[in-house]
């Protein structure tokens, strides 16, 4: 991050800005050094629409883990055509995948550590490459999504990847997300119409039932506090900011 950027000052400057204005501000503040990491989920599709409308300087990329459902590939293609944009697709390292699958194609069901190992190879390492030399990244995290995300800030320091993380929809509700999608006719993953509230790799995602937590369909064999893939640390923001400044 540019030494001239003070995170507290940036937070103050961003107070009161709506999601689209936040994207515009970051596009100007970090020209060619801010990216949108999209999983093609509903929230990320909202952000993609906003980027295309107001901050087209922001590059959009997605991670192809090699285990995605066909519906996700369909929405990648539909999004490209709808907005007339390129979406950069990043893949895991082939050698690492070979070593991983030598333990079994479904090792992620053997325990939390094995599942996190799989997520690290398929998601975290490709993301680390994508964020190298960036000053900020945009993601679709919302506080409502799960207990592990209740404390996220709209603007915070990401200690894991050593840059600013912007979550413009942090305080949005699910209703707001879908109202935006309907109003602006935003392409979305067909699995959402089949009860999938959170979508990632096919073997690790299922539809949820009435009354279930929004991320209940992710790694449903694990406890809620473990349901993160490693892309987003659930850590005290003050510690993270102290590390950034210090």
C-alpha positions as CSV (number, residue, x, y, z in Angstrom):
1,X,0.0,0.0,0.0
2,X,1.1,3.5,-0.8
3,X,2.7,4.9,2.4
4,X,0.8,8.1,1.9
5,X,-2.5,6.3,2.4
6,X,-3.7,6.3,6.1
7,X,-6.3,3.6,6.7
8,X,-8.1,5.7,9.4
9,X,-8.3,8.7,7.1
10,X,-9.5,6.5,4.2
11,X,-12.2,5.1,6.4
12,X,-13.3,8.6,7.4
13,X,-13.4,9.7,3.8
14,X,-15.5,6.7,2.9
15,X,-18.1,7.3,5.6
16,X,-21.6,7.8,4.1
17,X,-20.6,6.7,0.6
18,X,-22.9,4.1,-1.0
19,X,-21.4,1.0,-2.6
20,X,-21.2,2.5,-6.1
21,X,-19.5,5.7,-4.9
22,X,-17.0,3.6,-2.9
23,X,-16.0,1.7,-6.1
24,X,-15.6,5.0,-7.9
25,X,-13.4,6.4,-5.1
26,X,-11.2,3.3,-5.0
27,X,-10.8,3.3,-8.8
28,X,-9.5,6.8,-8.7
29,X,-7.4,6.4,-5.6
30,X,-5.7,3.2,-6.8
31,X,-5.7,3.4,-10.6
32,X,-4.9,-0.1,-12.1
33,X,-4.1,-1.4,-8.6
34,X,-7.6,-2.4,-7.4
35,X,-9.4,-5.6,-8.5
36,X,-12.8,-7.2,-8.0
37,X,-12.5,-10.9,-7.0
38,X,-15.8,-12.5,-8.1
39,X,-17.1,-15.9,-7.2
40,X,-20.0,-15.1,-9.5
41,X,-22.3,-15.2,-6.5
42,X,-25.3,-12.8,-6.2
43,X,-23.3,-10.2,-4.3
44,X,-20.4,-10.3,-6.7
45,X,-22.8,-9.9,-9.6
46,X,-24.2,-6.8,-8.0
47,X,-20.6,-5.4,-7.7
48,X,-19.8,-6.4,-11.3
49,X,-22.8,-4.4,-12.4
50,X,-21.7,-1.4,-10.4
51,X,-18.1,-1.6,-11.7
52,X,-19.4,-1.7,-15.3
53,X,-21.6,1.3,-14.7
54,X,-19.3,3.5,-12.6
55,X,-15.8,2.2,-12.3
56,X,-14.8,0.2,-15.4
57,X,-11.1,0.7,-14.6
58,X,-11.4,-2.0,-12.0
59,X,-10.4,-5.4,-13.4
60,X,-12.7,-8.4,-12.6
61,X,-11.4,-11.9,-12.1
62,X,-12.7,-15.2,-10.9
63,X,-11.1,-18.4,-9.6
64,X,-11.7,-21.7,-11.4
65,X,-11.0,-24.3,-8.7
66,X,-11.6,-27.2,-11.1
67,X,-14.6,-28.3,-9.1
68,X,-17.1,-25.6,-10.0
69,X,-20.7,-26.5,-11.0
70,X,-21.7,-26.0,-14.7
71,X,-24.1,-23.3,-13.7
72,X,-21.2,-21.1,-12.5
73,X,-19.4,-21.4,-15.9
74,X,-22.7,-20.5,-17.5
75,X,-23.0,-17.3,-15.6
76,X,-19.4,-16.4,-16.3
77,X,-20.2,-16.6,-20.0
78,X,-23.5,-14.8,-19.6
79,X,-21.9,-12.0,-17.7
80,X,-19.1,-11.5,-20.3
81,X,-21.7,-11.2,-23.0
82,X,-24.2,-9.1,-21.1
83,X,-21.6,-6.4,-20.2
84,X,-19.2,-6.9,-23.1
85,X,-16.3,-7.4,-20.7
86,X,-13.4,-9.8,-20.2
87,X,-13.4,-11.7,-16.9
88,X,-9.9,-13.0,-16.1
89,X,-10.1,-16.7,-15.0
90,X,-7.3,-18.0,-12.7
91,X,-6.5,-21.6,-12.1
92,X,-4.6,-23.5,-9.4
93,X,-1.1,-24.7,-9.9
94,X,-1.3,-28.0,-11.8
95,X,1.6,-29.7,-9.9
96,X,-0.1,-28.7,-6.6
97,X,-3.4,-30.2,-7.7
98,X,-1.7,-33.5,-8.7
99,X,-0.1,-33.7,-5.2
100,X,-3.4,-32.8,-3.6
101,X,-5.5,-35.4,-5.5
102,X,-2.8,-38.1,-4.8
103,X,-4.4,-38.1,-1.3
104,X,-7.8,-38.9,-2.9
105,X,-10.1,-36.9,-5.1
106,X,-12.4,-36.2,-2.2
107,X,-9.8,-35.6,0.6
108,X,-11.8,-32.6,1.8
109,X,-14.3,-34.9,3.5
110,X,-11.6,-36.5,5.6
111,X,-11.4,-33.6,8.1
112,X,-11.2,-29.8,8.5
113,X,-7.4,-29.7,7.9
114,X,-7.7,-31.7,4.7
115,X,-10.6,-29.5,3.5
116,X,-8.6,-26.3,4.3
117,X,-5.6,-27.8,2.4
118,X,-7.8,-28.3,-0.6
119,X,-9.2,-24.7,-0.4
120,X,-5.7,-23.4,0.0
121,X,-4.4,-25.0,-3.2
122,X,-7.6,-24.3,-5.2
123,X,-8.4,-20.9,-3.9
124,X,-6.0,-19.1,-1.6
125,X,-2.8,-19.6,-3.6
126,X,-4.4,-18.5,-7.0
127,X,-5.9,-15.4,-5.2
128,X,-2.5,-14.6,-3.7
129,X,-1.0,-14.5,-7.2
130,X,-3.9,-12.3,-8.4
131,X,-3.4,-9.8,-5.6
132,X,0.3,-9.5,-5.9
133,X,1.3,-5.8,-6.6
134,X,-2.3,-4.7,-5.9
135,X,-3.2,-2.0,-3.4
136,X,-6.8,-3.0,-2.8
137,X,-9.2,-5.8,-3.6
138,X,-13.0,-5.7,-3.7
139,X,-15.2,-8.6,-2.5
140,X,-18.8,-9.3,-1.8
141,X,-18.7,-10.1,1.9
142,X,-21.8,-9.2,4.0
143,X,-22.2,-9.2,7.7
144,X,-25.5,-11.1,7.5
145,X,-23.9,-14.1,5.7
146,X,-22.6,-15.9,8.7
147,X,-21.3,-15.7,12.3
148,X,-17.7,-15.6,10.9
149,X,-18.5,-12.4,9.0
150,X,-20.5,-10.4,11.6
151,X,-17.6,-8.1,12.4
152,X,-16.3,-7.2,9.0
153,X,-15.7,-3.6,8.1
154,X,-16.4,-2.0,4.8
155,X,-12.8,-0.8,4.6
156,X,-10.2,-2.8,6.4
157,X,-6.6,-4.0,6.2
158,X,-6.1,-7.5,4.9
159,X,-3.1,-8.8,6.8
160,X,-3.1,-12.1,4.9
161,X,-2.6,-10.5,1.5
162,X,-1.0,-7.2,2.7
163,X,-3.4,-4.8,1.1
164,X,-6.8,-3.0,1.7
165,X,-10.0,-5.1,1.4
166,X,-13.1,-3.2,0.4
167,X,-16.5,-4.8,1.1
168,X,-19.0,-2.3,-0.3
169,X,-22.0,-4.5,0.5
170,X,-21.0,-5.3,4.1
171,X,-24.1,-3.8,5.6
172,X,-26.5,-4.9,2.8
173,X,-29.3,-7.4,3.5
174,X,-30.2,-10.3,1.3
175,X,-33.3,-8.5,0.2
176,X,-31.3,-5.5,-0.9
177,X,-29.0,-7.7,-3.0
178,X,-31.9,-9.3,-4.8
179,X,-33.9,-6.1,-5.2
180,X,-30.8,-4.7,-7.0
181,X,-30.5,-7.7,-9.2
182,X,-34.1,-7.6,-10.3
183,X,-34.1,-3.8,-10.8
184,X,-31.0,-3.8,-13.0
185,X,-31.6,-7.2,-14.6
186,X,-28.3,-8.5,-13.5
187,X,-27.3,-12.0,-14.6
188,X,-27.1,-14.5,-11.8
189,X,-26.3,-18.1,-11.1
190,X,-29.3,-20.4,-11.8
191,X,-28.5,-22.4,-8.7
192,X,-29.9,-19.5,-6.6
193,X,-33.3,-20.3,-7.9
194,X,-32.9,-23.9,-6.7
195,X,-32.2,-22.9,-3.0
196,X,-28.5,-22.3,-3.1
197,X,-27.7,-19.2,-1.1
198,X,-23.9,-19.6,-1.2
199,X,-22.2,-21.2,-4.2
200,X,-18.6,-22.5,-4.6
201,X,-17.2,-25.9,-5.5
202,X,-19.9,-28.4,-6.5
203,X,-19.0,-31.2,-3.9
204,X,-19.0,-28.6,-1.1
205,X,-22.2,-26.8,-1.8
206,X,-25.8,-27.7,-1.5
207,X,-29.2,-26.0,-1.3
208,X,-30.5,-24.9,2.1
209,X,-33.9,-25.4,3.7
210,X,-36.3,-22.9,5.2
211,X,-34.8,-21.3,8.3
212,X,-31.2,-22.4,7.7
213,X,-28.3,-20.1,7.9
214,X,-27.3,-18.5,4.6
215,X,-24.0,-20.5,4.5
216,X,-25.5,-23.7,5.9
217,X,-25.1,-25.2,2.4
218,X,-21.3,-24.8,2.5
219,X,-19.3,-27.7,4.1
220,X,-22.5,-28.7,5.9
221,X,-20.6,-31.5,7.7
222,X,-18.6,-28.8,9.6
223,X,-19.4,-26.5,12.5
224,X,-20.5,-22.9,11.5
225,X,-17.4,-21.3,13.0
226,X,-15.2,-23.3,10.6
227,X,-17.0,-22.4,7.4
228,X,-14.4,-20.3,5.7
229,X,-12.1,-21.4,2.9
230,X,-9.1,-19.2,3.9
231,X,-9.7,-16.3,1.6
232,X,-11.1,-14.2,4.4
233,X,-9.5,-14.3,7.8
234,X,-11.8,-13.7,10.8
235,X,-9.4,-11.6,12.8
236,X,-9.5,-8.6,15.0
237,X,-9.4,-5.6,12.7
238,X,-7.4,-3.5,15.2
239,X,-4.6,-6.1,15.2
240,X,-4.6,-6.1,11.4
241,X,-4.4,-2.4,11.1
242,X,-1.6,-2.3,13.7
243,X,0.3,-4.8,11.6
244,X,-0.3,-2.7,8.5
245,X,1.1,0.4,10.1
246,X,3.8,-1.3,11.9
